[in-house]
Amino acid sequence: MDRIERIHPILEALRSEPGRINKILVVRDDVRGRTGEIVRRARECRVPVFPVPKAKLDRMSPHHQGAVAFLAPKAFASLDDAVEAVSPAFLVLLDGVEDPRNIGAVIRSAECAGAGGVVLPERRSAGLTESAAVTSAGAWEHLPVARVTNLARAMDELRKRGVWLVGCEGGAREPWHAFDYTLPVAIVLGSEGRGLRPLVRTKCDKVLSIPMSGRVDSLNISAAAAVFLFEAVRQRTQKAHLRNTGK
């Protein structure tokens, strides 16, 4: 992941390519002058800003000027891009997934399944890092990855646009295939350890699970995503075949 340590280049990045900025760290209690301008512009562009102790920034970037920006190898898409990429809509929403390798693996599965995009929240989530890029095996070059300020509000927006929200959570009463994935749908997966946050869970129209028969009680998030994604592929392919054959 690229890093910018000087004030002027950070401001220029905020002007020219804010969609590539994963986050900006600024020295805590010192947001005056040009640093304050960075914070203001970042908020306008919905780029996450994290105040940190000066000592931490000194260790990370000895030549910083009060702020350090971290840039992703590619720009984030908009939520509209992800919704409109495939018809009917077919998305994956990730709630607080903090391992970039898992994000990369989900992106790979989503692209292979023909999904329209992956949606990440600004906070409590890994970004588009080099590690995510490597794990995606090139898939993220072909798939919109959107970043939203608040995942719960994004879910409300998707529902207004006719997208159904299907959560994946261990212990849910109904299995992963108990939904009509030929509808516009977003599959919602939670973090590696905590699963779906309560608010996100309540926003889902359905919460389904993958029954476990072995001694391990859960799948890796990328494996769970693949199970849900390719159930949607199966249903959509079957419906298209029936429509084409007139049955």
C-alpha positions as CSV (number, residue, x, y, z in Angstrom):
1,M,0.0,0.0,0.0
2,D,1.4,3.4,-0.9
3,R,2.0,6.0,1.8
4,I,2.2,9.8,1.6
5,E,4.0,11.6,4.4
6,R,4.0,15.3,3.3
7,I,1.2,17.8,3.7
8,H,1.0,19.1,0.1
9,P,0.9,15.7,-1.6
10,I,-1.8,14.5,0.8
11,L,-3.9,17.6,0.0
12,E,-3.4,17.0,-3.7
13,A,-4.4,13.3,-3.3
14,L,-7.6,14.4,-1.6
15,R,-8.3,16.8,-4.5
16,S,-7.5,14.4,-7.3
17,E,-8.1,10.8,-6.2
18,P,-9.8,10.6,-2.8
19,G,-11.3,7.2,-3.8
20,R,-7.8,5.7,-3.5
21,I,-7.2,6.9,0.1
22,N,-7.8,4.1,2.6
23,K,-7.2,6.3,5.7
24,I,-5.3,9.2,7.0
25,L,-3.5,9.3,10.4
26,V,-3.0,12.7,12.0
27,V,-1.2,13.7,15.2
28,R,-3.7,13.8,18.1
29,D,-4.4,17.3,19.5
30,D,-2.5,19.0,16.6
31,V,-5.0,19.6,13.8
32,R,-4.3,23.3,13.2
33,G,-3.1,24.9,10.0
34,R,-2.5,22.6,7.0
35,T,-3.2,19.5,9.1
36,G,-6.6,20.9,9.9
37,E,-7.2,21.5,6.2
38,I,-6.4,17.8,5.6
39,V,-9.0,16.8,8.2
40,R,-11.6,19.1,6.8
41,R,-11.0,17.9,3.2
42,A,-11.0,14.3,4.2
43,R,-14.3,14.6,6.0
44,E,-15.8,16.3,2.9
45,C,-14.5,13.3,0.8
46,R,-15.6,10.7,3.4
47,V,-12.0,9.5,3.9
48,P,-11.5,8.0,7.4
49,V,-9.2,10.1,9.6
50,F,-7.7,8.6,12.8
51,P,-5.9,10.8,15.4
52,V,-2.9,9.0,16.9
53,P,-0.1,9.9,19.4
54,K,2.8,11.8,17.8
55,A,5.2,9.0,18.9
56,K,3.3,6.4,16.9
57,L,3.5,8.5,13.8
58,D,7.2,9.2,14.4
59,R,7.9,5.5,14.5
60,M,5.9,4.8,11.4
61,S,7.1,7.8,9.3
62,P,10.0,9.8,10.8
63,H,9.7,12.5,8.2
64,H,6.0,13.2,8.5
65,Q,4.5,16.7,8.8
66,G,1.7,15.8,11.1
67,A,-0.2,13.5,8.9
68,V,0.3,10.3,6.9
69,A,-2.1,9.0,4.2
70,F,-2.4,5.4,3.1
71,L,-3.5,4.8,-0.5
72,A,-5.0,1.7,-2.0
73,P,-3.6,0.3,-5.3
74,K,-7.0,1.0,-6.9
75,A,-9.8,3.5,-6.3
76,F,-13.0,2.6,-4.5
77,A,-16.2,2.5,-6.6
78,S,-19.5,4.1,-5.6
79,L,-22.4,2.1,-4.1
80,D,-24.3,2.9,-7.3
81,D,-21.6,1.3,-9.4
82,A,-21.8,-1.9,-7.4
83,V,-25.7,-2.0,-7.5
84,E,-25.9,-1.3,-11.2
85,A,-23.1,-3.5,-12.4
86,V,-25.3,-6.6,-12.6
87,S,-29.1,-6.9,-13.1
88,P,-30.8,-8.1,-11.0
89,A,-28.4,-6.6,-8.3
90,F,-26.0,-9.1,-6.8
91,L,-23.7,-7.8,-4.0
92,V,-21.6,-8.9,-1.0
93,L,-21.6,-6.7,2.1
94,L,-18.8,-7.2,4.6
95,D,-19.4,-6.1,8.2
96,G,-16.1,-5.4,10.0
97,V,-13.8,-7.9,8.3
98,E,-10.4,-6.9,9.5
99,D,-8.1,-9.4,7.7
100,P,-7.3,-8.1,4.3
101,R,-6.6,-11.6,3.0
102,N,-10.2,-12.6,3.8
103,I,-11.4,-9.5,1.9
104,G,-9.2,-10.5,-1.0
105,A,-10.5,-14.0,-1.0
106,V,-14.2,-12.8,-0.8
107,I,-13.5,-10.5,-3.8
108,R,-12.1,-13.4,-5.7
109,S,-15.2,-15.6,-5.0
110,A,-17.6,-12.7,-5.8
111,E,-15.9,-11.9,-9.1
112,C,-15.9,-15.6,-10.1
113,A,-19.6,-15.8,-9.2
114,G,-20.4,-12.8,-11.4
115,A,-21.4,-10.5,-8.5
116,G,-21.7,-6.8,-9.2
117,G,-19.5,-5.7,-6.3
118,V,-18.3,-5.9,-2.7
119,V,-19.2,-3.2,-0.2
120,L,-17.0,-2.3,2.8
121,P,-17.6,0.1,5.7
122,E,-15.1,2.9,6.3
123,R,-14.3,1.8,9.9
124,R,-13.7,-1.5,11.6
125,S,-12.7,-3.0,8.2
126,A,-9.5,-3.7,6.3
127,G,-9.1,-1.7,3.2
128,L,-7.9,-2.4,-0.3
129,T,-4.3,-3.3,0.7
130,E,-1.6,-5.1,-1.3
131,S,-2.3,-8.2,0.8
132,A,-6.0,-8.1,-0.3
133,A,-4.8,-7.6,-3.9
134,V,-2.6,-10.6,-3.9
135,T,-5.2,-12.8,-2.3
136,S,-7.8,-11.7,-4.8
137,A,-5.6,-13.2,-7.6
138,G,-6.3,-10.2,-9.9
139,A,-10.1,-10.4,-9.4
140,W,-10.4,-6.9,-7.9
141,E,-9.3,-5.4,-11.2
142,H,-12.6,-6.5,-12.6
143,L,-15.0,-6.0,-9.7
144,P,-16.3,-2.7,-8.1
145,V,-15.4,-2.4,-4.4
146,A,-17.4,0.3,-2.7
147,R,-16.7,2.0,0.6
148,V,-19.6,3.4,2.6
149,T,-19.6,5.7,5.7
150,N,-22.2,3.6,7.6
151,L,-23.1,0.0,6.6
152,A,-26.5,0.0,8.3
153,R,-27.5,3.2,6.4
154,A,-26.2,1.7,3.2
155,M,-28.4,-1.3,3.8
156,D,-31.4,1.0,4.2
157,E,-30.6,2.6,0.9
158,L,-30.3,-0.8,-0.8
159,R,-33.7,-1.8,0.6
160,K,-35.2,1.4,-0.9
161,R,-33.8,0.3,-4.2
162,G,-35.5,-3.1,-4.0
163,V,-32.4,-5.1,-2.9
164,W,-33.1,-8.0,-0.5
165,L,-30.5,-8.4,2.4
166,V,-29.5,-11.9,3.3
167,G,-27.3,-12.4,6.4
168,C,-25.0,-15.3,7.0
169,E,-24.7,-16.4,10.6
170,G,-23.9,-19.7,12.3
171,G,-26.8,-21.0,14.3
172,A,-29.6,-19.4,12.2
173,R,-32.6,-21.7,11.9
174,E,-32.8,-21.9,8.1
175,P,-30.1,-23.1,5.7
176,W,-28.2,-21.0,3.1
177,H,-30.4,-22.1,0.2
178,A,-33.7,-21.0,1.8
179,F,-34.0,-17.9,-0.3
180,D,-34.8,-16.9,-3.8
181,Y,-31.5,-15.5,-5.0
182,T,-32.9,-14.7,-8.4
183,L,-34.2,-11.5,-6.8
184,P,-32.0,-8.4,-6.4
185,V,-29.9,-9.5,-3.4
186,A,-27.0,-8.5,-1.1
187,I,-25.3,-11.2,0.9
188,V,-24.1,-9.8,4.3
189,L,-21.2,-11.5,6.1
190,G,-19.8,-10.5,9.5
191,S,-16.3,-10.3,11.0
192,E,-14.1,-13.3,11.5
193,G,-14.7,-13.6,15.3
194,R,-17.8,-11.6,16.1
195,G,-20.1,-12.3,13.2
196,L,-22.8,-9.8,12.3
197,R,-23.2,-6.8,14.6
198,P,-26.7,-6.7,16.2
199,L,-27.8,-3.6,14.2
200,V,-26.6,-5.1,10.9
201,R,-28.3,-8.4,11.7
202,T,-31.7,-6.6,12.4
203,K,-31.4,-4.9,9.0
204,C,-31.3,-8.3,7.2
205,D,-34.5,-9.6,5.6
206,K,-33.3,-13.2,6.2
207,V,-30.5,-14.6,8.3
208,L,-29.4,-18.1,7.1
209,S,-26.7,-20.5,8.1
210,I,-24.5,-23.3,6.7
211,P,-25.0,-26.4,8.9
212,M,-21.7,-27.9,10.1
213,S,-21.3,-31.7,10.3
214,G,-17.7,-31.9,11.5
215,R,-16.0,-31.0,14.7
216,V,-15.1,-27.5,13.6
217,D,-18.1,-25.3,14.1
218,S,-17.6,-22.7,11.4
219,L,-16.2,-21.9,8.0
220,N,-13.7,-19.2,7.1
221,I,-15.6,-16.1,6.0
222,S,-14.4,-16.5,2.4
223,A,-15.5,-20.1,2.2
224,A,-18.9,-19.1,3.7
225,A,-19.2,-16.4,1.1
226,A,-18.5,-18.8,-1.7
227,V,-21.3,-21.2,-0.5
228,F,-23.8,-18.4,-0.6
229,L,-22.6,-16.9,-3.8
230,F,-22.7,-20.1,-5.8
231,E,-26.1,-21.0,-4.5
232,A,-27.2,-17.7,-6.1
233,V,-25.4,-18.7,-9.3
234,R,-27.1,-22.1,-9.3
235,Q,-30.6,-20.5,-8.9
236,R,-30.0,-17.8,-11.4
237,T,-28.5,-20.2,-14.0
238,Q,-31.4,-22.6,-13.5
239,K,-34.0,-19.8,-13.9
240,A,-32.3,-18.6,-17.1
241,H,-32.2,-22.1,-18.5
242,L,-36.0,-22.6,-17.8
243,R,-36.7,-19.2,-19.4
244,N,-34.7,-20.0,-22.5
245,T,-36.2,-23.4,-23.0
246,G,-39.7,-22.2,-22.3
247,K,-40.4,-24.5,-19.4
